[in-house]
Amino acid sequence: KPKSSFLRTVIKEEDISKVIIRDASILSVGEDKLKSRASLFLRWGFDT
């Protein structure tokens, strides 16, 4: 728990909202792009 509260003080609320907006835009990306991204990860040897 101390670690998460420390992170909260380090990370500005602005940055958190930017991350949330970025994640939302990634989630709204079409399935085809997500599938191609997954195949890229597999090509690089990452498990999805």
C-alpha positions, 0 to 999 in steps of 0.5 A: 500500500505505501508504494501505491500512495507514493506513486499517486503523489509522484504521478500528477492527476494530469498524467493519469487522465492522459493515460486513461484517455490513451487507453480509451482510444486504444480500446476504441481501435477496431478489432482488425487493428487489435488482431494485427497488433496481437499477431505482431506481439506473437511475431516478437515472441510475446504471449497475448 
